[in-house]
Amino acid sequence: MCAIKLNIENTKDFISKEEIEALWPQVKTIHEAMESGDCPGSDFLGWLHLPSKTENSLIDDINAAAGDIRAKADVFISIGIGGSYLGAKAAIAFTGQTFSGHNSASPSTKDDKKSTQVYFAGQNISSDYLADLIDLIADKDVCLGVISKSGTTTEPAIAFRILKQKMEEKYGKEGARDRIIVTTDEKKGALKKLAHDEGYKSFIIPDDVGGRYSVLTPVGLLPVAVAGVDIAELMEGAKSFETVASDYQADRNPAYLYAAARYILHQKGKDIEMLSGFHPSLHYIGEWWKQLAGESEGKDGKGIFPASADMTTDLHSMGQWIQEGKRIIFETFLNIEQSKREIKIPQIDNDLDGLNYIAGKTLEFVNDKAYRGTAMAHLKGGVPNMTISIKDRSAATLGQLFYFFERAVAMTGYLMDVNPFDQPGVEFYKKNMFELLGKK
């Protein structure tokens, strides 16, 4: 059953059915080229059938490593940046409890330690952030995971150098060895060599999967499993949407319909897409999506600028601009149909706040009306909008959502005639930074 639904009704004043139908032969051609591997960037299409090709033995190995970490550690620090950070962060936030630290659902077996928290490092170069993290873990048992294909990416390499030293000071070199796990290239790179020399437990980043598409590889699966998310269920969800996406037809493939609508709106001058989530658990889905879309599409002077907002919070900050600002945006709403918990608004005698008219209603009922009212208002203000309805906050639904966006963004990139799987512009800041640092 598809847990992801797309509604493009609020684009009908901007996109005609005929325009979508006219684009569909191109969608079909791109779909067939991706399936056959006959397209730019084909060396990085490993994500395309990753869910169905992932062996149960790999899931078992990751779960075993996660169980070992939970048994040893109060804290697991996952070191990585970009795709080596955002997917796992998004998954833990989406499935987890809001105020349980950085942890997610309870571990899956009664024997697992339930208190292991997942924190992240290497996604910035802030001394305050890392020093605060070191203070936080000073009296805790810690395991460390580092994620990098090369091992030389500046931000995670710095964090790993510092935290590895702290681990060896605390546990000794032998003790630290059993608490450090590496996820890296299968055959080459500084981190691969270090893992071999030190004897660290290792997982492989597939050669044919780029960082922003790596959430369903050990890159994302290990920290997500440590947080207690059922990664087998996550992969089954992704696998089920892989099946949906194997058919290019619009009525069966919401990912391609979303891609087509995005492309047509962009062609009509809508250069910014606002991904607006009506649930706090969607915040890091928006952050993950921004990297996926921004790095895949933003090149050769092309691309939709991806922005995100947390609703209804940002209606009280960005709402005015969205409603009446420059008409260069379109909006995609993320709406979770079923929350994990229910709270009803109480009836009170004096009704000073004037809310008795909704007494007895659930917060989700009110939130749904806020979403619907926002979509209507923004459309009237000249902002075409679509809605991606998400069934619930389960791991299976999240797997579908990850795969939905991966397919959609790849398709949009190809429609724009760019290679969705390279990112040459990322190297420019690094070159300048290295020169300023005096690197030889």
N, C-alpha and C positions, 0 to 999 in steps of 0.2 A: 504494500500500500504506500502511495506517495504521500509523504508528510509535508511536502512543500508545494504550495499552490501560488499561482501568479494571477493577479487581476490587473489588466491594463485599461479598464473601462475609463479611467480618468485621463487617458491620453487621446481619446477619440476626437477631440477638437483639434488635435495637433498631428495625429497620425491616422491615415485612412487604412481600412482593410486592404484596399487595392495596393497601397504602398508596401505593406508587409508581404502580400502575395507576390508582388513584383521582385522583392528581394529574395524570396525563398529559393529560387534556383541557385543563387550564389551561396546561400546557406548550405544547400545540399552539396554543392561542389566542395566547399570547405570541409564539411563533415566527412565526406568520402576521402578527401586528401589527408585529413587527420587520421582516419581509421587505417589508411594504407601507408601512412608515414611519408607521403609525398608532398611535403609542405616545408616552408622555412622553419628552422628550429626543430626539425623532426628528431634530432638527437636528444631532445628534452621532452619527449612525449611519454616518458615512463609512467607518469601519473595517470594517463588516460585509462588504463586497465589495471592500475595498481590494486584497487580493492579486490577484484576477482582473482588476481594473481598472487596475492599475499598468502603465504603458507600458514596453516595453523601452528606449525612448529615455531615460526617467528613470534607469533602472538604469545605462545606458551613461554618462550624464552624471555620475552619482555616482561610478561607477568611474573615470572620467577625472579627476575632481577628486581622488579618493583617490590615484590614481597620481601626480598632480602634487605632492601633499603629500608622498608617500613619496620622491619624487625630490629635494625641497627640504629636508626636515626630518628631524632625528633624533627630534624630539618633536612630537606633535600634542596640544594641550590642548583638550578639549571642555568648554565652559562651559554649564552648565544645572543645573536642579534638578527633583526629582520625575520625571515622565515624560520630561523632557528629559535625564535622566542615567541612571536606573535600568535602562531597557531595553538601552541600549548596553553598560553595565557588565555586565549579566547575560549578554548574548550573547558578549562577549569572554571572560569568565570560563568560560562553559560550553564554548566551542569550543576554548579556548586551552590552552597549557601552563602548569602551575602556577607555575613559577619563571622565567618569561620576562619579568619586569617586568610591565607592564600590556598587553603585546602579545599577539596571538592567533596564529593560524596564519600560515605563511609567505605573503607576497604571491603573487598568482596568476601573475605573469609573471617571467621571468628578468631583465628589465631593471629591475624595481622594486627600490628600496633595501629591504633586509630588516630594517634596524635601527630603523625608526620605531616609537617607543613611544607609546601613547595614555594620557594622564593626564586627570584630571577636575578641574574647579574650579567654583566657584559653587554647590556643593551644601551649603555651610555658610558661617558668618561667622567663621571662626577665623583670627586673624592668624598663628598658628604654622603652620597648614596651608599658607596661601598663601605665607608667607615661606619655608618649607621647599621648596615647589615652585619658587619663584623662584631659590633657591639651586641646586636640582637642574638647572635649565635654563640656568644662567648661561653655560656654555661650549658650549652646544648650539644647533644651528639649529632654529628653532621655527616651527610654523604654529599658527594659532588658529582655533577654531570657536566661535561663540556661538549659542545656541539659546534663543529666547524669542518668543512671539507678540507681546507688547507692547514688550519691551525695557526695561520698568520694574520687573520682579520684582526685589525688593531683593537677594537673595543673588547671582544671576548678574550683575546690573547692577553691583554693587560689584566683583566679580571682573573683569569685562570692562573697567571703567574703569581699574583698576590694571594689568592685563596689556596692554591696548591701549597705554597709556603706555610700558610697558617695551618693547613691540615697536617703537614709533616711535623710542624712544631708541636702540635697537640697529640698526634697519634704515633709519631715516628714514621720513618719511611715505609716500613713494612705494614704498619697499621693503616696508613693513608692509602696504600696500594689497594687494599680491599674495600675502600670507601670511595674510590674514584672510578667513574664509568665514562668512556669516551664514545662519541658517535661521530664518525668521520669517514673519509674515503676508504675504499676497500684496499687500495694498493699503494697510494702515494700520499705525500704531504708531510709537513712537520709533525702534525698531531698523530698521524698514523705511525710515524717512526717513534715518537715518544711513547705511545701506547704499547708498541712492541718492546721497546727497550725496558719500560717500567713494569710490564706485565699487567696492564689495566684490562679489565673487562671491556669489550668493545662491541659496538653495533655499527652497521654499515649504512652510509647515505648512498642510495643508488646513483650511479653515474648519470642516468638519464632522467633524473628528477631535480629540477632547480629548487632553490631555497624557498621561494614563495609558494611552491606547490608541494612542499615536503611534509605538511602536517600529518598525513596518513602514513608516513614512514616512521622508523624509530626516532627521528628528530622530534616529532610531536608525541608519539605514542608512549615513550618512556616516562617523561614527566607527567603526562596525563594519567598513566597507569599508577604512578606513585601517589597521585592525588586521589586515587580510588575510583576513577571512572572506568566503566566496563569497556575496554578497548575492543573486545571481540564484538560487542554490540555496536560500537562506533563504526567498525569496519563493515559489519553487515548492513548498516544503514547506507554507507557509501556505496557498497556493492549493489544495493537495490536501486539507487539512483543511477548508477552506471548502466544498469539495464534499461531504465527509462530513457537515458540519453543516447542509447544505441540507435534509436529511431529519430531521424531528423524532422519528422512531421511536427508542425506547430502545435497541434492539439495534444500531442503526446510528449512534447519536449519543452517544458516551461523555461529551461535554461536558454534555449536558442530563441524563444520568443522574447525573453528579457533582453538578450543580446541584440536582437533585431530592433526592438523598440529604442534601446539606448543609442544604437547607431543612427537611426533615422532622426531622433531628437537632436543628436549632436550635429548632424548634417544641416539641421535647421537653426543652428546657432545656440543651442542649449549646451554650453561648454562645461558646466559644472553639474555634477550629480551629488545630491545630498541624500545620504543613506541615513534615515531617521528611524531609530529603534524606540519602541514604546515599552521597553522593559530594561531595567538597569543591567541585567545579565547580558545584554546585547552590546554593551559598550566596546568590549575587546573584539567582538565579531567585526564591528566597524573598523577598528584599528587594523585587524588582519586583512580585511577587504581593501582598505586603502593601499596597503602595500601591493596586494595582488593586482589591483586595477592600475595603480599608478605606475609600477615598474613594467607591467605588461603592455600598457597602451601609450604611455607618455614618451614618445620619441619621434624623430623626423618632423618636428613641429606639429605633431598631431596628438590626439588623445583627450578624453574627458577628464577633467580635474575631479578626483574623488574627495569628497568631504563627508563628515558624519556628524550626527547630532543625537543627543539623548533627550527623548521626549518623555514627559511633558516639560522637563527641566528647561531645555533650551528654547522652548516657546517663550520663556520669560527673559531671554537674552538675544537669541537669533531670530525669534519669531517675527519681529517687525521687518527685518531685512528680507526674510523669505517672503513675507506677505506683500511688501511694496517696494522692494529694492529693484535693482537692474534685472530685467527679465532674461537672464542668461542661464538660468538653472532649471533642472527638473529634479523631482524627488522620488525616492524609492523608500516606501515605508516597510519596516519589519514589524510584524505583529504576531506575538505568541498567542495562540488560541486558548491554551490551557496552562495556567500557572500551577505550581506545586501545592500551594496553600491558599486558603480562602479566609478573608476577613470581611465582616459585614459592618456597615456604618450604623452606630446605635441611635436610637430615638432618645432625645432629651426634652425635659419639660419646658425650659425657657426658650429654646431655639434661637438664642442670640446670634448664632452664626448663620442662621437661615438654611440649615442643611436638612431639616426634618423631611423635606420633600423627597430626599433620596435615602432616608433611613430604611434599613433593612436590605438595601442593595449592597452588593459586594464591591470591593475596590476594583476588581477586574471589570465589572459591569460599567463603572464610571470611566475607567481607563479606556475601554473600548469606545465609549461615546466620545471621549476626548480625541482619540485617533480619528474617528469618522468625521467629527466636526472639523478637525485640522485639515484632513484631506479635502473636504468640501471648500473650506475657506481658501486654501492655497490654490486650488484649481480656479476658483473665482478670481483670485488675484493674478492669474496668468501663469501659474506653475503647474505644468502637467505632472501627474504623479501616478505611480504604480504601487501595488501592495504585494509583498511576498508574505503569505501567511504560513506560519510555522506551527505545526501541530502542538508541540510541547517542548519541554527542556530535557528530553531524554537523550542518551548517547546515540541511539539509532537515528533520531531526528537530526541531531547535529551532524552525523556522518553524511546524511543526505544534503544538508545545507552546505557543508564544505564542498562537496562534489558539484552541487548545483552552481556555485559561484566559479569554481575552477573551469567548468565547461563553458559557462557564459562569458567569462572574461577572455578566454582563449578565442572563442568565436568572434567577440567584438574586435579584438586585436586584428584578426585576419580580415574582417570586413573593412577595417581601416587601412589595410594593406601595410601593416607593420608585423615584424616578428615578435610574437608575444613572449618569447623565452630568452631574450637577451636584455641587457641593461647597461649599455656602454657608458651612459651618462653618469653612472654611480662612481666611476673611476676618477672623474675630474677632481672632486673634492679631496680624494685620497692623495692624488699627485701633489696638489698644493700643500696639503697638510704635511706630507713627508718632506717636501722642500723646506717648509718653515721650521720643521723639527730638526733639519740638518741630516736627514738620512742619506747615506752614501749609496 
